[in-house]
Amino acid sequence: MAEDRTKWVALLRGINVGGKRKVAMAELVALFEELGARETRTYLQSGNVVFRADAAVAGALPAAVERACESRFGFAVPALLRSAGELQAVLTGNPFHRPGADEKQLHVVFLTEEPEANAVAALDPNRSSPDAFAVRGREIYLRLPNGMARTRLTNDYFDRALATTSTVRNWRTVQAVAALVAA
């Protein structure tokens, strides 16, 4: 049987942020390898894990990683999964990424599942003016002229309003992780 060469990215929420919920990247790589991932690499210290696995192993990883982090590190860590193709679609699907756009203002909120249409329709487009957002499937694209620290478009807001779990990455990180996945 030929080895599956499918690449994936796991996006972990809330590790190594502000000196809290610390996880060494070497430990995270080892954990993924123990759970069946291959050629595992991380980007930055914030829970961006690129790996190879067949679809069955990859599909089981988010729940397994959450359980293993709880057991090993003492706190739950939501893990969201995207395939190489899905991450490429995120790059090309950003409605705010236009020629001349200030990429420092751009972020992507990754969701565990696609939200219900009625929940998306109920989101307040004026919640954090001049910030803007666009929901596209399992991603929410953000344009935050005043930065992430000043927006009211937070994980908590989207999680409550859309009944899901999310994690946010700035545009530079999305591009860098996509490049790792594509390599």
Residue frames relative to the residue before (quaternion, step in Angstrom):
aa qw qx qy qz dx dy dz
M 1.0000 0.0000 0.0000 0.0000 0.00 0.00 0.00
A 0.4268 -0.7078 0.5048 0.2492 3.61 -0.85 0.97
E 0.5037 -0.6491 0.4821 0.3042 3.52 -1.10 0.73
D 0.4330 -0.6848 0.5248 0.2611 3.57 -0.94 0.94
R 0.1816 -0.8096 0.5527 0.0782 3.58 -0.84 0.95
T 0.3153 0.7707 -0.4997 0.2384 3.56 1.18 0.44
K 0.2317 -0.7685 0.5840 0.1214 3.55 -0.92 0.96
W 0.1041 -0.7762 0.6219 0.0038 3.49 -1.20 0.81
V 0.1691 -0.7310 0.6373 0.1756 3.52 -1.35 0.15
A 0.1710 -0.7305 0.6529 0.1040 3.51 -1.10 0.86
L 0.1609 -0.7716 0.6128 0.0573 3.54 -0.91 1.00
L 0.1521 -0.8075 0.5672 0.0549 3.56 -0.42 1.23
R 0.3484 -0.7651 0.5119 0.1767 3.53 -0.96 0.89
G 0.9028 0.1310 -0.0802 0.4016 3.47 -1.11 0.89
I 0.5052 0.6050 -0.4894 0.3731 3.61 0.95 0.65
N 0.8512 0.1333 -0.1254 0.4919 3.54 -1.21 0.71
V 0.4489 0.6506 -0.4740 0.3879 3.57 1.03 0.82
G 0.8503 0.0047 -0.0407 0.5247 3.55 -0.70 1.09
G 0.6676 -0.5303 0.2986 0.4289 3.58 1.09 0.68
K 0.6120 0.5471 -0.3432 0.4564 3.58 1.27 0.18
R 0.8378 0.1733 -0.1453 0.4969 3.53 -1.33 0.44
K 0.0877 0.8523 -0.5048 0.1050 3.52 0.85 1.11
V 0.0443 0.7515 -0.6555 0.0596 3.51 -1.07 0.95
A 0.3585 -0.7180 0.5548 0.2195 3.57 -0.76 1.04
M 0.5303 -0.6589 0.4294 0.3167 3.56 -0.93 0.89
A 0.6010 0.5501 -0.3659 0.4498 3.61 1.06 -0.62
E 0.6491 0.5007 -0.3109 0.4810 3.59 1.03 -0.77
L 0.6426 0.5207 -0.3218 0.4609 3.57 1.03 -0.77
V 0.6284 0.5190 -0.3272 0.4781 3.59 0.99 -0.82
A 0.6577 0.5103 -0.3084 0.4603 3.59 0.89 -0.93
L 0.6349 0.5330 -0.3267 0.4540 3.58 0.97 -0.83
F 0.6653 0.4958 -0.3023 0.4692 3.59 0.88 -0.92
E 0.6497 0.5146 -0.3165 0.4614 3.58 0.95 -0.86
E 0.6354 0.5278 -0.3222 0.4625 3.60 1.01 -0.81
L 0.7098 0.4501 -0.2461 0.4828 3.57 1.12 -0.70
G 0.6999 -0.5173 0.2535 0.4222 3.60 1.26 0.24
A 0.4969 0.6319 -0.4490 0.3901 3.60 1.22 0.04
R 0.2047 -0.7591 0.6064 0.1190 3.56 -1.25 0.52
E 0.8380 0.1693 -0.1286 0.5026 3.56 -1.27 0.45
T 0.1907 0.8303 -0.4922 0.1788 3.53 1.01 0.92
R 0.0255 0.7731 -0.6312 0.0563 3.55 -0.97 0.99
T 0.2433 -0.7474 0.5941 0.1709 3.55 -1.22 0.44
Y 0.2175 -0.7296 0.6283 0.1599 3.51 -1.33 0.39
L 0.8174 0.0115 -0.1053 0.5662 3.53 -0.74 1.18
Q 0.5806 -0.5881 0.4381 0.3537 3.58 -1.25 -0.24
S 0.5990 0.6345 -0.3203 0.3687 3.58 1.25 0.17
G 0.6918 -0.5412 0.2894 0.3805 3.59 1.05 0.65
N 0.4307 0.6258 -0.5176 0.3937 3.56 0.87 0.96
V 0.0115 0.8331 -0.5472 0.0801 3.57 -0.28 1.28
V 0.1240 -0.7764 0.6169 0.0351 3.56 -0.70 1.15
F 0.1235 0.8023 -0.5700 0.1273 3.58 -0.85 0.95
R 0.3791 -0.6646 0.5836 0.2719 3.52 -1.39 0.12
A 0.2061 0.7535 -0.6079 0.1420 3.55 -1.11 0.74
D 0.4961 -0.5880 0.5101 0.3846 3.53 -1.22 0.28
A 0.7123 -0.4922 0.2953 0.4039 3.56 -1.23 0.44
A 0.6449 0.5302 -0.3343 0.4374 3.61 0.96 -0.77
V 0.6631 0.4814 -0.3034 0.4862 3.59 0.91 -0.90
A 0.6651 0.5100 -0.3081 0.4500 3.59 0.85 -0.97
G 0.6696 0.5192 -0.3056 0.4344 3.58 0.89 -0.88
A 0.6941 0.4612 -0.2688 0.4829 3.58 1.11 -0.65
L 0.5345 0.6906 -0.3829 0.3013 3.58 1.18 -0.49
P 0.6449 0.5319 -0.3823 0.3937 3.68 0.71 -0.79
A 0.6924 0.4509 -0.2879 0.4842 3.61 0.81 -0.92
A 0.6523 0.5159 -0.3178 0.4554 3.60 0.97 -0.83
V 0.6440 0.5123 -0.3187 0.4704 3.59 0.99 -0.81
E 0.6355 0.5289 -0.3333 0.4531 3.59 0.93 -0.85
R 0.6759 0.4806 -0.2912 0.4768 3.60 0.89 -0.95
A 0.6768 0.5017 -0.2984 0.4486 3.59 0.87 -0.93
C 0.6402 0.5121 -0.3311 0.4672 3.62 0.99 -0.74
E 0.6219 0.5335 -0.3356 0.4648 3.58 1.00 -0.81
S 0.6968 0.4746 -0.2601 0.4707 3.55 0.90 -0.97
R 0.7628 0.4160 -0.2037 0.4513 3.57 0.78 -1.07
F 0.8119 0.2766 -0.1181 0.5004 3.59 0.87 -0.94
G 0.5040 -0.6966 0.3922 0.3270 3.58 1.27 -0.20
F 0.7515 0.2654 -0.2172 0.5636 3.60 1.18 0.33
A 0.5030 -0.6433 0.4914 0.3029 3.53 -1.17 0.69
V 0.0893 -0.7787 0.6205 0.0252 3.54 -1.06 0.84
P 0.2973 -0.7458 0.5634 0.1950 3.60 -0.39 1.13
A 0.1049 -0.7843 0.6108 0.0288 3.55 -0.99 0.92
L 0.1374 -0.7827 0.6050 0.0493 3.56 -0.85 1.04
L 0.2429 -0.8007 0.5408 0.0862 3.55 -0.96 0.89
R 0.0275 0.7606 -0.6486 0.0084 3.54 -1.14 0.79
S 0.4173 -0.6706 0.5498 0.2717 3.55 -1.10 0.72
A 0.6887 -0.4508 0.3579 0.4409 3.55 -1.31 0.20
G 0.6722 0.5028 -0.2945 0.4568 3.58 0.93 -0.88
E 0.6464 0.5111 -0.3199 0.4676 3.57 0.99 -0.79
L 0.6595 0.4951 -0.3195 0.4668 3.58 0.97 -0.78
Q 0.6144 0.5315 -0.3435 0.4711 3.59 1.06 -0.70
A 0.6418 0.5213 -0.3174 0.4644 3.59 1.02 -0.79
V 0.5886 0.5526 -0.3653 0.4634 3.60 1.12 -0.61
L 0.6529 0.5238 -0.3161 0.4466 3.58 0.93 -0.87
T 0.7530 0.3962 -0.2187 0.4777 3.56 0.86 -0.92
G 0.6903 0.5222 -0.2750 0.4185 3.60 1.20 -0.39
N 0.4766 0.6914 -0.4392 0.3194 3.59 1.22 0.00
P 0.3090 -0.7895 0.4995 0.1782 3.61 -0.43 1.18
F 0.6656 0.4951 -0.3023 0.4695 3.61 1.25 -0.29
H 0.6070 0.5506 -0.3544 0.4503 3.58 1.25 -0.21
R 0.1755 0.7756 -0.5679 0.2123 3.52 0.01 1.40
P 0.6572 -0.4665 0.3711 0.4613 3.59 -1.19 0.24
G 0.8098 0.2512 -0.2065 0.4884 3.55 -0.90 0.97
A 0.4851 0.6635 -0.4468 0.3533 3.61 1.22 -0.12
D 0.4284 -0.6678 0.5436 0.2738 3.56 -1.10 0.73
E 0.3186 -0.7975 0.4824 0.1727 3.57 -0.22 1.28
K 0.5573 0.6028 -0.3970 0.4104 3.62 1.16 -0.38
Q 0.6572 0.5142 -0.3029 0.4604 3.59 1.20 -0.46
L 0.6589 0.5570 -0.2911 0.4133 3.58 1.24 -0.40
H 0.0165 0.7717 -0.6328 0.0621 3.52 -1.05 0.96
V 0.2072 -0.7469 0.6122 0.1562 3.55 -1.30 0.32
V 0.2225 -0.7270 0.6377 0.1236 3.53 -1.00 0.95
F 0.1811 -0.7758 0.5988 0.0830 3.57 -0.65 1.14
L 0.1955 -0.7944 0.5703 0.0741 3.58 -0.89 1.00
T 0.5536 -0.6119 0.4417 0.3522 3.57 -1.12 0.59
E 0.8019 -0.0062 0.0079 0.5973 3.58 1.05 -0.68
E 0.6050 -0.5480 0.4234 0.3928 3.53 -1.25 0.35
P 0.3991 -0.7387 0.4888 0.2371 3.60 -0.74 0.99
E 0.6089 -0.5370 0.4468 0.3758 3.51 -1.31 0.43
A 0.5865 -0.6143 0.4066 0.3366 3.58 -1.03 0.85
N 0.6602 0.5089 -0.3218 0.4490 3.61 0.95 -0.79
A 0.6292 0.5151 -0.3390 0.4732 3.62 1.09 -0.61
V 0.6285 0.5198 -0.3262 0.4779 3.59 1.03 -0.78
A 0.6644 0.5153 -0.2997 0.4508 3.58 0.92 -0.91
A 0.6779 0.5014 -0.2875 0.4544 3.60 1.13 -0.61
L 0.4734 0.6630 -0.4550 0.3595 3.63 1.21 -0.14
D 0.4157 -0.7194 0.5110 0.2202 3.55 -1.04 0.86
P 0.3103 -0.7808 0.5089 0.1874 3.64 -0.38 1.17
N 0.7132 0.4265 -0.2468 0.4985 3.61 1.23 -0.39
R 0.3016 0.8004 -0.4783 0.1991 3.59 1.25 0.21
S 0.8288 0.0690 0.0231 0.5548 3.59 0.94 -0.83
S 0.0272 0.8352 -0.5468 0.0523 3.57 0.82 1.01
P 0.5877 -0.1278 -0.7989 -0.0081 1.72 -2.00 1.53
D 0.3443 0.7480 -0.5004 0.2676 3.60 1.25 0.28
A 0.1224 -0.7811 0.6091 0.0625 3.54 -1.20 0.58
F 0.0676 -0.7872 0.6114 0.0439 3.54 -1.20 0.56
A 0.0929 -0.7600 0.6403 0.0621 3.53 -1.31 0.46
V 0.2480 -0.7655 0.5804 0.1252 3.56 -0.74 1.10
R 0.0440 0.7758 -0.6239 0.0832 3.56 -0.83 1.10
G 0.8198 -0.1396 0.0621 0.5519 3.60 -0.18 1.22
R 0.7999 -0.2400 0.2126 0.5073 3.56 -0.72 -1.11
E 0.6588 0.4476 -0.3240 0.5106 3.58 1.20 0.46
I 0.1555 -0.7206 0.6642 0.1240 3.50 -1.31 0.54
Y 0.2344 -0.7650 0.5887 0.1153 3.54 -0.72 1.11
L 0.1369 -0.7982 0.5850 0.0431 3.56 -0.91 0.97
R 0.0885 -0.7097 0.6933 0.0883 3.50 -1.30 0.64
L 0.0107 -0.8313 0.5499 -0.0799 3.55 -0.40 1.30
P 0.2241 -0.8243 0.5050 0.1235 3.61 0.13 1.25
N 0.7442 0.3762 -0.2177 0.5071 3.61 1.09 -0.64
G 0.6289 -0.5836 0.3166 0.4046 3.58 1.26 0.25
M 0.6705 -0.5242 0.3740 0.3683 3.51 -1.35 0.41
A 0.6481 0.5534 -0.3243 0.4107 3.59 0.99 -0.77
R 0.7510 0.4098 -0.2138 0.4716 3.61 1.11 -0.58
T 0.5649 0.6307 -0.3903 0.3615 3.60 1.19 -0.18
R 0.3474 -0.6901 0.5905 0.2332 3.51 -1.30 0.43
L 0.5281 0.5848 -0.4145 0.4553 3.58 1.31 0.22
T 0.1289 0.8451 -0.4920 0.1648 3.52 0.47 1.31
N 0.6873 -0.4259 0.3730 0.4551 3.55 -1.33 0.12
D 0.6629 0.5245 -0.3129 0.4331 3.56 0.83 -0.98
Y 0.6469 0.5182 -0.3224 0.4572 3.60 0.92 -0.87
F 0.7169 0.4405 -0.2674 0.4695 3.58 0.74 -1.01
D 0.6252 0.5397 -0.3499 0.4421 3.61 0.98 -0.76
R 0.6886 0.4685 -0.2801 0.4773 3.60 0.88 -0.92
A 0.7163 0.4728 -0.2660 0.4388 3.57 0.78 -1.03
L 0.7851 0.3293 -0.1622 0.4989 3.59 1.01 -0.76
A 0.3640 -0.7594 0.4667 0.2703 3.59 1.33 0.03
T 0.5570 0.5596 -0.4040 0.4620 3.54 0.81 1.08
T 0.3988 -0.6472 0.5689 0.3139 3.55 -1.34 -0.24
S 0.0895 -0.8199 0.5655 -0.0001 3.54 -0.95 0.91
T 0.0580 -0.7375 0.6656 0.0984 3.48 -1.42 0.17
V 0.2929 -0.7824 0.5349 0.1263 3.56 -1.00 0.86
R 0.0418 -0.7617 0.6457 0.0338 3.53 -1.18 0.73
N 0.4478 -0.6535 0.5232 0.3142 3.57 -1.07 0.67
W 0.6874 -0.5247 0.3221 0.3852 3.54 -1.23 0.52
R 0.6203 0.5445 -0.3449 0.4470 3.59 0.99 -0.77
T 0.6611 0.4939 -0.3046 0.4757 3.59 0.97 -0.82
V 0.6208 0.5319 -0.3451 0.4611 3.60 0.95 -0.81
Q 0.6685 0.4986 -0.2997 0.4633 3.58 0.90 -0.91
A 0.6747 0.4979 -0.2982 0.4560 3.60 0.91 -0.90
V 0.6604 0.4858 -0.3134 0.4792 3.60 0.93 -0.82
A 0.6284 0.5286 -0.3336 0.4631 3.59 1.00 -0.76
A 0.6382 0.5175 -0.3243 0.4688 3.59 1.04 -0.76
L 0.6369 0.5172 -0.3250 0.4703 3.59 1.02 -0.74
V 0.6505 0.5098 -0.3063 0.4724 3.55 0.98 -0.87
A 0.7013 0.4789 -0.2709 0.4531 3.58 0.97 -0.84
A 0.5812 0.6187 -0.3654 0.3819 3.63 1.17 -0.51
